[in-house]
Amino acid sequence: MNSYRNKYSPISNFGKMSKPSSIDNPLSYCIGNKLDAEFLHGSNSYFIDGQNSEQCQWFLSDYCAQGWDNYCQIASSNPEKRFTNHMEFCKNQNSTNLTSGETLIRNTAIRKYLTNVHGGKKIYEPFDPNVVNSPIISKWVVDDTNPYVNNNHMEPVYMVDPKTINSDPIMDKILAKPELAMDILTNIYKNMKKNGTLKQLDKTKLGMFFTQNKLFFN
């Protein structure tokens, strides 16, 4: 794995296992009709209310960051609006203007390009605590033990791998609609410029985007 990408817990690959049990697989909670999911999992899982629930947003962003597949494509086409983006780095964004599908794209970019979180810590918990063998998901929360954290603020650090970014379907989706993640793109630009790796993007789609919008990013 390249040095720019965050290392995810192997258990988050659970959804990609061959023939997973539907009662344990988070995809069966998060993709498709919510009524069908409630029938499958029972009333004990009412708090995981489909794709827009906090648990599903964290799971799907991690799952899709590791490999965009048909499940991710289906979820990214969800046209619903008005739902909150529960991922911490997005709380200052007007996320109700995004569809549920656009929120997934944004959150997947957050997971995929995140390399560090100043003032944050990673915690782990079961996707569905009502299921004994439910897979573990990870979340970023404010590190209350850090004396340098002010006003419960976390500062994410994003970067990309210049060698693979041209074949990255998430970046393709972002560049097709940059307003989904301009803060992420700006963060990538500033951090890669700071560590001297920005020039490595010159012959990539992302590098050309930065060049075409140089006045904005400078």
N, C-alpha and C positions, 0 to 999 in steps of 0.2 A: 504494500500500500504506500502511495506517495506521501511525502512529508506534509503536504498541504491539507490533506483530508483528515477529518476527525475519525478516530477509531471507535466503532460502535460495538456494543456488547454482542457477542455471537448469538445470544438468545433472540435478538431482534430479527434474525433470519428465519424465525419460526414459520412465518407465513409462506415462505418459499419451500418448505419441506414437501416431499412428495406425499400426496394423499393425506393431508392433515385431517384430524377429526374436526368436523364442523362445529362441534360444541366448544372446542378449545381455540379454534383459529380466529384471531381478531378480525380477519377480513370478512368473516360472516356477520360480525357486528357492524362493520363500518361501510360496507359496499352494498348498495341495492336498497330494497324496500324496508323501511323501519318496522313495519308491522310483521313482516316475515321474520325479521331478526328477533323481535319480541316473542313471537311464537316459538322460535327455535331455542332461545336461551331462557325464556321464562321471565316472570316479573321481578326476580331478584336482580336482574341486570338492567333495570329501568333507567339507571343513571347513565348508562352508556347509550346515549340516544342517537345512534347513527353517526354518519361522517362528521357532523358538526360538534359532537361531544368532545370534551377535553381529551379523554383517553384516546379516541380515534384520531384526533389531530396529531397528537404526539406519536402514536404508532405509525400512522400512514406516512408522515413526513420522514420518519426513519426508514421505513420499509422502501419507500419510493426513492430515497436518496441512494440506496444501495443497488438499485436496479429498476429502471422504469419499465413496467410491463403493462399488460392489458388491464389489470385491476387499477393501476394508477391512471391509465388513460380514461377509463370509465369514470373514476372519481373526479378527474380534472375537468370533465364535461358537465359536472353538476351545476345547473343554472340557478339554484336557490340563492337567495340573498338574505340580509338582515341578521345573520348569525354572527356571534362574537368569535374573534380569533383568540383562543385561549393561550397561545404560546407567548411567553413573557416578552420576547423582544418586539412583539407586534402591538402591544397594548397602547402605544402612542400613535399607532396608525389608525386611520379611519376605515377600519376593516369591514364595516357594514357596507361600504361601496363595492366590495369585491364579492363575486359569486363564491360559492363553496368550492368550486373547482379552481378558481384563481387563488383562493386562500391555500389550497393544497400545494399549488405550484410554488407560491411564495414560501410556505413553511418547509417544503422540500429543499428549496435553495438554502434556507437558513441552516438546515441540518447538514447539507452536503458541503457547504463552503465554510462552515464554522471551524475555526482552529483553536479558539480560546474564548473565555468569557471572564473579563475582569469584574470582580465583585460577585461572581456567581459560583455555584457548586452543582455538581450533578448528583441527582438522587435516583433511586431505583424503586419500583413498586410493581405489584402484579397488575396486568392489564385489567383483569376482572377478579377482584379479591374474593368473589363468591365461588370461583372455580379453583379447585385445589392445584391443578397443574397448569394454570393460566401462565402464559409467557410473561417475562419481565420487560417493562418498558422503562425508559430513562427520561428524566425531565431536568431542566435547568431552573434553579431557584436562587434567590438572593442569599448570599453567604453572610448570615448574621454575625458570624464570628470574626469577619474581616473588619478590622478597625478603619480601613480606608473606604468602606462602602458608605456613600452618602445618599440619603433619601431613597433607600431601597432601589438603587439604580444599578443595573448591570450593563456593561459595555461589551458587545460582541466584537470579535475580530474575524474577518472573512478573508480568505485567499483562494486561489484556484491553481490547478496544475496546468501550466502552459502546454504540456505534451498531450493532454487528453481533452482539453476544453473544447476543441473543434468538433468532437464527436459526442459531446454532452447534450442529451435531449432537454435537460432542465434549462441550461443556458440558452438553448435555441428558443424555448418558450418565453423566457424572460426578454431576450433581445427582440422578439416579435411584439412584445408589449412591455416596454421598459418601466412604465409607470407602476407595474406590480411590485417592483423591487429596486427603485432608484437608490434608496438608502443602502441596500446591500451592494449594488454596483459601485457606489461612491466609496463605501468602506473597502471594497476589494482594491479599487484604484489607489486609495491613499496608503493602504498597508503594503501593497506590492511596490509602490513607488518608494516608500520608506525603507523597505529592506532590499531595494536594488534589483527586483525581479520584474518590474513592470515592462521593461524593454523586451523581455522574452515573449510577451504577448503580441508583438508587432505584426506577425503574419497570421494571427488568429482572428476569428470573427469578433471576439470580445475586444481585441486590440484595435481593430478597425472601428468598432463602435466608440471606443474611447477617443480615437483620433478625430472622428467625425464630430464629436461633441466635446472637443478639447476645452473650449472656453468654459463650459459648464463645470467640467471636472477640475479644472485649474482654479 
